[in-house]
Amino acid sequence: MTFSHDHVLDACFLGPYGENDTLLEKLMVEFLRDHVYWRRNFHPEDPPAIATAAAHHPDYLAFEARMRRELHLLSASLKKSVPFHSPRYIGHMASDLLLPGLAAHMLTLPYNPNNVCEDAAPVTVELEVKVGLQLARMLGYPSDPSRPECAFGHLTSGGTLANYQALRLALALKSFPVALRAARVPDIGLPDDDWHAFNLRQDEAIALLETWQSWLGSQCADVAREWQARVEAERVEQRGLPAFFATHPQLQPPLVMAPITAHYSWSKGLKLLGLGRDQLRLLPTKGMRLDADALHVALDHCAQARQPVLMCVAVLGSTEYGTIDPIHDVLAAREQSRKQGIDFAVHVDAAWGGYLATLFRNADGSLRARGEVAVDFVQFPSRNVHEAFAALGDTDSVTVDPHKLGYLPYGTGAFVCRDHRAMALLAEQADYVFNGHAPTDYMTRYRSLGQFIPEGSKPGASAAAAYVAHQVMPLEHAHFGRLTGATIHAAEAFYAAAQKFAASMNGRAHVMVPFEPDSNLVCLAINPWGNTGVAQANAFVQQLYGTLRCDPSRPLQMKEFFGSMTSLQPERLGAFDTARILAALGLDAGTLALGQESDRLMILRHTLMNPYLLDAQNGSNYIERYFDFLGSQIHALTRADAA
């Protein structure tokens, strides 16, 4: 398999060898000087506060010496950091940083904008709202602010907080019609009972919210304030979960359904929201992808028991295996549930795989056909993967992490919802920050960003980094897709190399890829030849991982490659896949010991983010080199065991 060299990618990063240091240095010097000129031109009639002679004072010099010393110590310590920039790093979801994002982040830092509102960040708070629209367009959501149903997105510290925001919004929107009924609001077409009010479709609940806002606007000020207070007093956000559900005996606290592969942040979110971990229903998988049949069964049970469902979560690129859930099947399951009187939000946790959507988008935002995408690859995308990405625009909200496959600095996560009008239900009043009523203009409204998000103070530099990176590399296949496409090429090359490697290890070790990759994350399961015990296989893989993990006690240069490790658990795999994988590895299923260290199978995990893994220009293939290294380690370990 050969690949042509993409010279656009040559300019994207500082580079594994620091090849673009001159470019970054030139940008930093230019914009540092520009920042200094900006300071000097703000009231230039003011005298300098720091005298020129100050730099020669002993105290000044002593302070400078201490600062230099600590910075040198820090710089020396940081040399022990993990070399995410190197093609030899194929471990966790980290890689080099995009130069436009890195430069924009560094350029913005001296201005120190706080994106809580435009008073503290008149430039970057608007950039953050625009980043939300950039991501919405990538996902297939409406992204024209002049449209009433336009999407809305904002940055977060990471995917965990974005998932929490999704839960907050879904609960607010589902419970609001119930609060309207409890307040006995007249003449706006409320459902007949709490069950139907709680199970309105999201578009119906948003329409009801707009009808309520319009009705309020038609009343005199005193009457409007009185009704507003009555409704606010009945909302779940005011009453709290116990009192709200005690007042509405038709309703039980709702469930959140997610595949068993879902990130642990969903457990955190339910606890933080006050619903509790008991309300999380983890569903089985097929091939580590959500089992749609199991979802149908669970929803049928909820309909029979009149058990409300708040949300169903689908994962677009699981953090452990890179697998992609059938989002289209989740939406189909919701359509079926609606006939049974149950409705819920569909949220996609695309913290890892969200930016792969660039491969499926044309410059005008339209969806590319599967054949158009597939022409550049060997197997990607499968029919199910294409249908999953095609269905994104019909979901209700998405989590994306620009600091993962967007190659931006930590922490830059993002939450995006399909219809911004629901965000009014999350608005928080703080008179010392926010003034007056919410404006009708989209951009003006969200400049008071802190009203709508879980965070208060937040870095504007992250918004600047994301916005500039997306402007330089628009989020569609001809631009950003060249970068994500390079990672898919690497995954396909890795998968092909893994199959050859497995054949070459015949008689020494069983090697297999447990699941064909959906994205750019590929796992390897390994068991030494002749061994039938899971515990011994795990010990062998842990020894291999010892040669790949970061070891702060040894110089980084002594490491050939960096990788990561995860596990396959029978309760996640299901009986069929557990039997299939153990049989392929020559392992006895009876050696899986529940409650002990051998209750799962340890495997190697490889995240193939680095765009230089297949270096056609220099004839360097780091994937082949990795398998050569892995083979030498397996040979060494099996020889030692035989001795």
C-alpha positions as CSV (number, residue, x, y, z in Angstrom):
1,M,0.0,0.0,0.0
2,T,1.5,3.3,-1.1
3,F,0.5,6.9,-0.3
4,S,1.2,10.2,-2.0
5,H,2.8,12.9,0.1
6,D,0.4,15.8,1.1
7,H,2.5,19.0,1.3
8,V,-0.4,20.8,3.1
9,L,0.2,18.6,6.1
10,D,3.9,19.7,6.1
11,A,2.7,23.1,7.3
12,C,0.2,21.9,9.8
13,F,2.4,21.1,12.8
14,L,5.7,22.1,14.5
15,G,6.7,18.7,13.3
16,P,8.3,15.6,14.8
17,Y,11.8,17.1,14.3
18,G,10.7,20.7,15.0
19,E,11.0,21.3,11.2
20,N,8.7,24.3,11.4
21,D,10.4,26.0,14.3
22,T,11.3,29.0,12.1
23,L,7.7,29.5,11.1
24,L,6.4,29.3,14.6
25,E,9.2,31.6,15.9
26,K,8.5,34.1,13.2
27,L,4.8,34.1,14.0
28,M,5.4,34.5,17.8
29,V,7.9,37.3,17.5
30,E,5.6,39.2,15.0
31,F,2.6,38.9,17.2
32,L,4.4,39.6,20.5
33,R,5.6,42.8,19.0
34,D,2.1,43.5,17.7
35,H,0.8,43.0,21.2
36,V,3.4,45.3,22.7
37,Y,2.5,48.0,20.2
38,W,-1.2,47.6,21.2
39,R,-0.3,48.3,24.8
40,R,1.8,51.3,23.9
41,N,-0.9,52.8,21.8
42,F,-3.6,52.6,24.5
43,H,-3.3,56.2,25.8
44,P,0.2,56.8,24.7
45,E,0.2,60.0,26.6
46,D,0.4,58.0,29.9
47,P,4.1,57.8,31.1
48,P,5.7,54.3,31.4
49,A,5.0,52.8,34.8
50,I,8.2,50.8,34.8
51,A,11.3,53.0,34.5
52,T,14.0,52.1,32.0
53,A,16.5,52.1,34.8
54,A,14.5,49.5,36.7
55,A,16.1,46.7,34.7
56,H,19.5,47.5,36.3
57,H,18.3,47.5,39.9
58,P,19.6,44.7,42.1
59,D,16.1,43.7,43.2
60,Y,14.9,43.5,39.6
61,L,18.0,41.5,38.6
62,A,17.5,39.1,41.6
63,F,13.8,38.6,40.6
64,E,14.9,37.9,37.0
65,A,17.5,35.4,38.1
66,R,14.9,33.6,40.3
67,M,12.4,33.5,37.4
68,R,15.0,32.2,34.9
69,R,16.1,29.6,37.4
70,E,12.6,28.3,37.9
71,L,11.8,28.4,34.2
72,H,15.0,26.5,33.4
73,L,14.1,23.9,36.0
74,L,10.6,23.6,34.5
75,S,12.0,23.3,31.0
76,A,14.4,20.6,32.2
77,S,11.5,18.7,33.9
78,L,9.3,19.0,30.9
79,K,11.9,17.0,28.9
80,K,10.5,14.0,30.7
81,S,7.1,14.6,29.1
82,V,5.5,12.1,26.7
83,P,6.6,12.8,23.1
84,F,3.1,13.1,21.7
85,H,4.6,14.8,18.6
86,S,6.5,11.8,17.4
87,P,5.2,9.1,15.0
88,R,6.6,6.7,17.6
89,Y,3.8,7.7,19.9
90,I,0.7,5.6,19.1
91,G,-0.8,5.4,22.6
92,H,-3.5,7.6,24.0
93,M,-5.6,10.2,22.2
94,A,-2.9,12.8,21.9
95,S,-0.7,14.1,19.2
96,D,1.1,17.3,18.0
97,L,-0.8,20.6,18.0
98,L,-2.0,22.3,14.8
99,L,0.2,25.3,14.2
100,P,-2.7,27.8,13.5
101,G,-4.4,26.7,16.7
102,L,-1.2,26.8,18.8
103,A,-0.1,30.2,17.4
104,A,-3.6,31.6,17.9
105,H,-3.7,30.3,21.5
106,M,-0.3,31.8,22.3
107,L,-1.1,35.0,20.6
108,T,-4.3,35.4,22.6
109,L,-2.9,34.5,26.0
110,P,-1.3,37.9,26.9
111,Y,-4.7,39.5,26.4
112,N,-6.2,37.1,28.9
113,P,-9.8,37.3,27.8
114,N,-12.5,35.7,30.0
115,N,-15.3,34.3,27.9
116,V,-17.9,34.6,30.6
117,C,-19.4,37.5,28.7
118,E,-18.4,40.2,26.2
119,D,-17.6,42.7,28.9
120,A,-14.6,40.5,29.8
121,A,-13.9,39.2,26.2
122,P,-15.4,41.4,23.5
123,V,-13.5,39.5,20.8
124,T,-13.1,35.9,21.8
125,V,-16.6,35.4,23.2
126,E,-18.0,36.0,19.7
127,L,-15.3,33.7,18.3
128,E,-16.5,30.9,20.7
129,V,-20.1,31.3,19.4
130,K,-18.8,31.1,15.8
131,V,-16.8,28.0,16.7
132,G,-20.1,26.4,17.8
133,L,-21.5,27.2,14.4
134,Q,-18.5,25.8,12.6
135,L,-18.9,22.5,14.5
136,A,-22.7,22.5,14.0
137,R,-22.1,22.7,10.2
138,M,-19.6,19.9,10.4
139,L,-22.2,17.7,12.2
140,G,-25.0,18.5,9.8
141,Y,-27.0,20.8,12.1
142,P,-28.5,24.1,11.0
143,S,-25.7,26.7,11.2
144,D,-27.3,29.9,9.8
145,P,-27.9,32.3,12.8
146,S,-30.7,34.0,10.8
147,R,-32.8,30.8,11.0
148,P,-34.9,30.4,14.1
149,E,-33.9,26.8,14.6
150,C,-30.2,27.4,14.3
151,A,-27.9,25.2,16.3
152,F,-25.7,26.5,19.2
153,G,-22.4,25.3,20.6
154,H,-19.9,26.4,23.1
155,L,-16.5,25.2,24.4
156,T,-16.0,23.3,27.6
157,S,-13.0,22.1,29.5
158,G,-13.5,18.6,28.0
159,G,-16.0,16.0,27.0
160,T,-17.1,15.3,30.5
161,L,-18.5,18.8,31.0
162,A,-20.1,18.7,27.6
163,N,-21.9,15.5,28.4
164,Y,-23.1,17.1,31.7
165,Q,-24.4,20.0,29.7
166,A,-26.4,17.6,27.5
167,L,-28.0,16.1,30.5
168,R,-28.9,19.5,31.9
169,L,-30.5,20.6,28.7
170,A,-32.5,17.4,28.1
171,L,-33.9,17.5,31.7
172,A,-34.8,21.2,31.4
173,L,-36.6,20.7,28.1
174,K,-38.5,17.6,29.2
175,S,-39.6,18.9,32.5
176,F,-40.6,22.5,31.4
177,P,-44.0,21.5,29.9
178,V,-44.8,19.8,33.2
179,A,-44.0,23.0,35.1
180,L,-46.3,24.9,32.8
181,R,-49.1,22.5,33.7
182,A,-48.4,22.8,37.4
183,A,-48.6,26.6,37.2
184,R,-51.9,26.3,35.3
185,V,-50.9,28.6,32.5
186,P,-54.0,29.3,30.4
187,D,-54.6,29.3,26.6
188,I,-51.3,27.9,25.2
189,G,-52.3,24.3,24.3
190,L,-50.8,22.3,27.1
191,P,-50.9,18.4,27.1
192,D,-53.7,16.8,29.0
193,D,-51.5,15.1,31.7
194,D,-48.0,15.1,33.1
195,W,-47.0,11.9,31.3
196,H,-47.7,13.3,27.8
197,A,-46.2,16.6,28.8
198,F,-43.0,14.9,29.8
199,N,-42.9,12.9,26.6
200,L,-43.3,15.7,24.1
201,R,-40.9,15.6,21.2
202,Q,-38.1,18.1,21.5
203,D,-39.4,20.2,18.6
204,E,-42.9,20.2,20.3
205,A,-41.4,21.2,23.6
206,I,-39.5,24.1,22.0
207,A,-42.7,25.2,20.1
208,L,-44.5,25.2,23.5
209,L,-41.7,27.3,25.0
210,E,-42.0,29.8,22.2
211,T,-45.7,29.9,22.6
212,W,-45.3,30.6,26.3
213,Q,-42.7,33.3,25.7
214,S,-45.1,34.9,23.1
215,W,-48.0,34.7,25.5
216,L,-46.0,36.4,28.2
217,G,-45.0,39.1,25.8
218,S,-48.7,39.8,25.1
219,Q,-49.4,40.5,28.8
220,C,-48.9,43.7,30.7
221,A,-45.6,43.9,32.7
222,D,-47.1,43.1,36.1
223,V,-49.1,40.1,34.9
224,A,-46.2,38.8,32.9
225,R,-43.9,39.0,36.0
226,E,-46.5,37.2,38.1
227,W,-46.9,34.3,35.6
228,Q,-43.2,34.1,35.1
229,A,-42.7,33.7,38.8
230,R,-45.4,31.0,39.0
231,V,-43.8,28.9,36.3
232,E,-40.3,29.3,37.7
233,A,-41.5,28.1,41.1
234,E,-42.7,24.9,39.5
235,R,-39.6,24.1,37.4
236,V,-37.3,21.2,38.4
237,E,-34.4,23.6,38.5
238,Q,-36.2,25.5,41.3
239,R,-37.9,22.7,43.2
240,G,-35.1,20.0,42.9
241,L,-35.6,16.5,41.7
242,P,-37.2,15.0,44.9
243,A,-39.9,17.6,45.2
244,F,-40.5,17.9,41.5
245,F,-41.2,14.1,41.1
246,A,-43.1,13.9,44.4
247,T,-45.5,16.6,43.1
248,H,-46.1,14.7,39.8
249,P,-46.9,11.1,40.9
250,Q,-47.5,10.1,37.2
251,L,-43.8,10.4,36.7
252,Q,-40.8,8.5,37.9
253,P,-37.2,9.9,37.6
254,P,-36.2,9.2,34.0
255,L,-33.5,6.8,32.8
256,V,-30.5,7.5,30.7
257,M,-29.6,4.7,28.3
258,A,-26.1,4.2,27.0
259,P,-24.0,1.4,25.6
260,I,-21.7,-0.4,28.1
261,T,-18.8,1.1,26.2
262,A,-19.9,4.6,27.2
263,H,-17.4,6.9,29.0
264,Y,-17.5,7.0,32.8
265,S,-18.4,10.7,32.5
266,W,-22.0,9.6,32.1
267,S,-22.0,8.1,35.6
268,K,-20.4,11.3,36.9
269,G,-23.0,13.4,35.1
270,L,-26.0,11.5,36.6
271,K,-24.5,11.8,40.0
272,L,-23.8,15.6,39.6
273,L,-27.3,16.2,38.2
274,G,-28.8,14.5,41.2
275,L,-30.6,11.7,39.3
276,G,-28.2,9.1,40.7
277,R,-26.2,6.3,39.2
278,D,-29.2,3.9,39.5
279,Q,-30.9,5.8,36.6
280,L,-28.1,4.9,34.2
281,R,-29.0,1.8,32.1
282,L,-25.9,0.3,30.3
283,L,-26.9,-1.7,27.3
284,P,-25.1,-4.6,25.7
285,T,-23.1,-4.4,22.5
286,K,-22.4,-6.4,19.4
287,G,-18.7,-6.0,18.4
288,M,-18.4,-3.2,20.9
289,R,-21.1,-1.3,19.1
290,L,-24.5,-0.5,20.7
291,D,-26.9,-3.5,20.2
292,A,-29.9,-1.9,18.6
293,D,-32.1,-4.9,19.4
294,A,-31.3,-4.6,23.1
295,L,-32.2,-0.9,22.9
296,H,-35.6,-1.8,21.4
297,V,-36.2,-4.4,24.2
298,A,-35.3,-1.9,26.9
299,L,-37.6,0.8,25.5
300,D,-40.4,-1.7,25.2
301,H,-40.0,-2.5,28.8
302,C,-40.1,1.2,29.7
303,A,-43.3,1.7,27.7
304,Q,-45.0,-1.1,29.5
305,A,-43.8,0.1,32.9
306,R,-44.5,3.8,32.1
307,Q,-40.9,4.5,32.9
308,P,-39.7,7.8,31.4
309,V,-36.5,8.0,29.5
310,L,-34.5,11.2,29.5
311,M,-31.9,10.4,26.9
312,C,-30.2,7.7,24.8
313,V,-26.5,8.1,24.3
314,A,-24.7,6.8,21.2
315,V,-20.9,6.8,21.0
316,L,-19.2,8.0,17.9
317,G,-15.7,6.5,18.4
318,S,-15.4,4.8,21.8
319,T,-12.3,6.0,23.7
320,E,-11.1,2.4,24.2
321,Y,-11.8,0.7,20.9
322,G,-12.7,3.5,18.4
323,T,-16.0,1.8,17.5
324,I,-19.0,3.7,16.2
325,D,-22.5,3.0,17.4
326,P,-25.4,2.8,14.9
327,I,-26.8,6.2,15.4
328,H,-29.3,5.7,12.7
329,D,-30.7,2.6,14.5
330,V,-31.0,4.7,17.7
331,L,-33.1,7.3,15.9
332,A,-35.2,4.5,14.4
333,A,-35.7,3.1,17.9
334,R,-36.9,6.5,19.1
335,E,-39.4,6.7,16.2
336,Q,-40.8,3.3,17.3
337,S,-41.0,4.4,21.0
338,R,-42.9,7.5,20.1
339,K,-45.7,5.3,18.9
340,Q,-45.7,3.8,22.4
341,G,-45.9,7.2,24.0
342,I,-42.2,7.6,25.1
343,D,-39.9,10.2,23.8
344,F,-36.3,11.1,24.7
345,A,-33.3,13.1,23.6
346,V,-30.7,11.4,21.4
347,H,-27.2,12.6,22.3
348,V,-24.0,11.5,20.5
349,D,-20.8,11.3,22.5
350,A,-18.4,12.1,19.7
351,A,-15.6,13.3,21.9
352,W,-13.2,11.1,19.9
353,G,-14.7,10.7,16.5
354,G,-16.5,14.0,15.9
355,Y,-13.9,15.5,13.6
356,L,-14.1,12.4,11.4
357,A,-17.3,14.1,10.2
358,T,-15.1,16.3,8.1
359,L,-14.6,13.4,5.7
360,F,-18.4,13.2,5.1
361,R,-19.0,17.0,4.4
362,N,-18.7,19.0,1.2
363,A,-17.7,22.6,1.2
364,D,-21.4,23.7,1.2
365,G,-22.1,21.5,4.2
366,S,-23.9,18.8,2.3
367,L,-23.4,15.1,3.0
368,R,-21.0,13.2,0.7
369,A,-22.3,9.8,-0.6
370,R,-20.6,6.7,0.7
371,G,-19.0,6.1,-2.6
372,E,-17.4,9.5,-2.7
373,V,-15.9,9.0,0.7
374,A,-14.8,5.4,0.1
375,V,-12.9,6.2,-3.1
376,D,-9.9,7.5,-1.0
377,F,-9.7,4.4,1.2
378,V,-9.5,0.6,1.2
379,Q,-12.5,-0.3,3.5
380,F,-13.6,2.9,5.2
381,P,-16.3,3.8,5.7
382,S,-18.5,0.7,6.2
383,R,-22.1,1.1,5.3
384,N,-23.0,1.3,9.0
385,V,-20.4,3.9,9.7
386,H,-21.6,6.1,6.8
387,E,-25.2,5.8,8.0
388,A,-24.1,6.7,11.5
389,F,-22.4,9.9,10.3
390,A,-25.3,10.7,7.9
391,A,-27.7,10.5,10.9
392,L,-25.8,13.0,13.0
393,G,-27.9,15.9,11.8
394,D,-31.1,14.3,13.2
395,T,-29.8,13.9,16.7
396,D,-30.4,16.5,19.4
397,S,-27.0,17.2,20.8
398,V,-23.3,16.2,20.3
399,T,-20.1,16.2,22.4
400,V,-16.9,16.9,20.4
401,D,-13.4,17.3,21.8
402,P,-11.3,19.7,19.6
403,H,-8.4,18.9,21.9
404,K,-8.5,15.3,20.7
405,L,-8.9,14.8,16.9
406,G,-9.0,18.6,16.4
407,Y,-5.4,18.8,17.5
408,L,-5.9,21.8,19.7
409,P,-4.5,22.5,23.2
410,Y,-6.2,21.0,26.3
411,G,-8.8,21.7,27.6
412,T,-10.9,22.5,24.6
413,G,-14.0,20.3,24.5
414,A,-17.3,21.3,23.0
415,F,-21.1,20.9,23.4
416,V,-23.4,21.5,20.4
417,C,-27.2,21.3,20.4
418,R,-29.3,21.2,17.2
419,D,-31.8,23.9,18.2
420,H,-30.5,26.9,20.2
421,R,-34.0,28.0,21.4
422,A,-34.0,25.3,24.1
423,M,-30.9,27.0,25.7
424,A,-33.2,29.7,27.1
425,L,-34.2,27.2,29.7
426,L,-30.6,27.0,31.0
427,A,-30.2,30.8,31.3
428,E,-29.0,32.0,34.7
429,Q,-29.4,35.6,35.9
430,A,-26.5,37.4,37.5
431,D,-27.1,41.1,37.7
432,Y,-23.4,42.0,38.2
433,V,-22.5,40.3,34.9
434,F,-25.6,40.2,32.7
435,N,-27.9,43.1,32.0
436,G,-31.4,43.4,30.8
437,H,-33.6,40.9,28.9
438,A,-32.2,38.4,26.4
439,P,-31.9,40.1,23.0
440,T,-33.5,38.4,20.0
441,D,-30.3,38.7,17.8
442,Y,-28.5,35.3,17.9
443,M,-24.9,36.6,18.2
444,T,-25.8,39.4,20.7
445,R,-27.7,36.9,22.9
446,Y,-24.8,34.5,23.2
447,R,-22.2,37.1,23.9
448,S,-23.5,36.7,27.5
449,L,-22.2,33.2,27.3
450,G,-21.9,32.5,31.0
451,Q,-25.7,32.7,31.4
452,F,-26.1,29.4,29.5
453,I,-23.1,27.2,30.3
454,P,-22.0,25.3,33.4
455,E,-18.8,27.3,33.7
456,G,-18.3,30.9,34.7
457,S,-14.8,32.1,33.9
458,K,-13.2,30.4,30.9
459,P,-10.3,31.0,28.7
460,G,-10.8,33.0,25.5
461,A,-7.5,31.7,24.1
462,S,-9.1,28.3,23.5
463,A,-11.9,29.9,21.4
464,A,-9.3,31.8,19.4
465,A,-7.3,28.6,18.8
466,A,-10.3,26.7,17.6
467,Y,-11.7,29.5,15.4
468,V,-8.4,30.2,13.7
469,A,-7.7,26.5,13.1
470,H,-11.1,26.0,11.6
471,Q,-10.7,29.1,9.4
472,V,-7.3,27.9,8.1
473,M,-8.6,24.3,7.7
474,P,-12.4,24.5,7.1
475,L,-14.3,21.5,8.5
476,E,-14.9,19.6,5.3
477,H,-13.2,16.9,3.3
478,A,-11.0,19.0,1.0
479,H,-9.4,20.8,4.0
480,F,-9.5,19.4,7.5
481,G,-10.5,16.1,6.0
482,R,-7.0,15.8,4.6
483,L,-5.8,15.5,8.1
484,T,-8.4,13.1,9.4
485,G,-8.1,11.2,6.2
486,A,-4.4,10.7,6.8
487,T,-5.3,9.1,10.2
488,I,-7.7,6.7,8.5
489,H,-5.0,5.7,5.9
490,A,-2.8,5.0,8.9
491,A,-5.4,2.8,10.6
492,E,-6.0,0.8,7.4
493,A,-2.3,0.3,6.9
494,F,-2.0,-0.7,10.6
495,Y,-4.9,-3.2,10.2
496,A,-3.3,-4.7,7.0
497,A,0.1,-4.9,8.8
498,A,-1.5,-6.5,11.8
499,Q,-2.9,-9.3,9.7
500,K,0.5,-10.0,8.1
501,F,2.1,-9.8,11.5
502,A,-0.4,-12.4,12.9
503,A,0.6,-14.8,10.1
504,S,4.3,-14.2,10.8
505,M,3.8,-15.0,14.5
506,N,2.3,-18.4,13.8
507,G,3.8,-20.9,16.1
508,R,5.1,-18.2,18.5
509,A,2.0,-16.2,19.4
510,H,-1.7,-15.8,18.5
511,V,-2.3,-12.2,17.4
512,M,-5.6,-10.7,16.3
513,V,-7.5,-7.5,15.9
514,P,-10.6,-8.1,18.0
515,F,-12.8,-5.7,16.0
516,E,-12.3,-4.3,12.5
517,P,-11.6,-0.6,13.0
518,D,-14.4,1.9,12.5
519,S,-12.0,4.8,12.9
520,N,-8.3,5.4,13.6
521,L,-8.0,3.4,16.8
522,V,-6.9,-0.2,16.5
523,C,-6.4,-2.8,19.2
524,L,-4.3,-6.0,19.3
525,A,-5.0,-9.1,21.3
526,I,-2.0,-11.4,21.9
527,N,-1.5,-14.7,23.5
528,P,1.8,-16.8,23.5
529,W,1.5,-20.0,21.5
530,G,0.4,-23.0,23.5
531,N,-1.0,-21.0,26.4
532,T,-4.7,-21.5,27.3
533,G,-5.0,-19.5,30.5
534,V,-6.3,-15.9,30.5
535,A,-4.1,-14.9,33.5
536,Q,-0.9,-16.0,31.7
537,A,-2.0,-14.2,28.5
538,N,-2.6,-11.0,30.5
539,A,0.8,-11.3,32.2
540,F,2.4,-11.6,28.7
541,V,0.6,-8.5,27.3
542,Q,1.5,-6.5,30.5
543,Q,5.1,-7.4,29.8
544,L,4.8,-6.1,26.3
545,Y,3.1,-3.0,27.5
546,G,6.0,-2.5,29.9
547,T,8.1,-1.9,26.8
548,L,5.6,0.7,25.5
549,R,4.5,2.6,28.5
550,C,6.0,5.9,29.7
551,D,8.6,5.3,32.4
552,P,9.7,8.6,34.0
553,S,12.7,6.9,35.6
554,R,14.3,6.2,32.3
555,P,15.3,8.6,29.4
556,L,12.6,8.9,26.7
557,Q,15.2,8.2,24.1
558,M,15.5,4.6,25.3
559,K,12.0,3.9,24.2
560,E,11.4,2.7,20.7
561,F,7.6,3.2,20.7
562,F,4.9,4.4,23.1
563,G,1.5,2.6,23.3
564,S,-1.4,2.0,25.6
565,M,-3.3,-0.9,27.0
566,T,-7.0,-1.6,27.8
567,S,-9.1,-4.7,28.5
568,L,-11.9,-6.7,27.0
569,Q,-14.5,-7.6,29.6
570,P,-17.1,-10.3,29.0
571,E,-20.0,-8.2,30.3
572,R,-19.0,-5.6,27.7
573,L,-18.3,-8.1,24.9
574,G,-21.3,-10.3,25.3
575,A,-21.2,-14.1,25.1
576,F,-20.7,-14.4,21.3
577,D,-17.8,-12.0,20.9
578,T,-16.1,-13.3,24.1
579,A,-16.2,-16.9,22.7
580,R,-15.0,-15.7,19.3
581,I,-12.0,-13.8,20.6
582,L,-10.9,-16.4,23.1
583,A,-11.2,-19.2,20.6
584,A,-9.1,-17.2,18.0
585,L,-6.4,-16.7,20.7
586,G,-6.4,-20.4,21.8
587,L,-7.7,-19.4,25.3
588,D,-9.9,-21.5,27.5
589,A,-13.1,-19.6,28.5
590,G,-13.1,-21.4,31.8
591,T,-10.0,-19.6,32.8
592,L,-11.8,-16.3,33.0
593,A,-12.1,-16.0,36.7
594,L,-14.8,-13.5,37.9
595,G,-13.7,-11.3,40.7
596,Q,-10.0,-11.8,40.0
597,E,-7.4,-10.2,37.9
598,S,-8.2,-12.7,35.1
599,D,-11.8,-11.6,34.8
600,R,-10.9,-9.7,31.6
601,L,-8.5,-9.9,28.7
602,M,-5.7,-7.3,28.5
603,I,-5.0,-6.0,25.0
604,L,-2.8,-3.4,23.4
605,R,-4.5,-0.2,22.1
606,H,-3.1,2.0,19.4
607,T,-4.3,5.6,18.6
608,L,-3.2,6.4,15.1
609,M,-3.5,10.3,15.1
610,N,-0.1,11.3,13.9
611,P,-0.3,12.3,10.2
612,Y,3.4,11.3,9.6
613,L,3.1,7.6,10.4
614,L,3.3,6.9,6.7
615,D,6.1,9.1,5.5
616,A,6.1,8.6,1.7
617,Q,8.6,11.5,1.2
618,N,11.3,9.8,3.2
619,G,10.2,6.2,2.6
620,S,9.7,5.8,6.3
621,N,6.8,3.6,7.5
622,Y,6.5,3.8,11.3
623,I,3.8,1.2,11.3
624,E,6.1,-1.4,9.8
625,R,8.8,-0.4,12.2
626,Y,6.4,-0.8,15.1
627,F,5.5,-4.3,14.1
628,D,9.2,-5.1,13.7
629,F,9.7,-3.8,17.2
630,L,6.7,-5.7,18.6
631,G,7.9,-8.9,16.9
632,S,11.3,-8.6,18.5
633,Q,9.7,-8.1,21.9
634,I,7.5,-11.2,21.5
635,H,10.5,-13.3,20.3
636,A,12.5,-12.1,23.4
637,L,9.7,-12.9,25.8
638,T,8.8,-16.3,24.4
639,R,12.4,-17.3,24.3
640,A,12.8,-16.3,27.9
641,D,9.6,-18.3,28.8
642,A,10.9,-21.3,27.0
643,A,14.2,-21.1,28.8
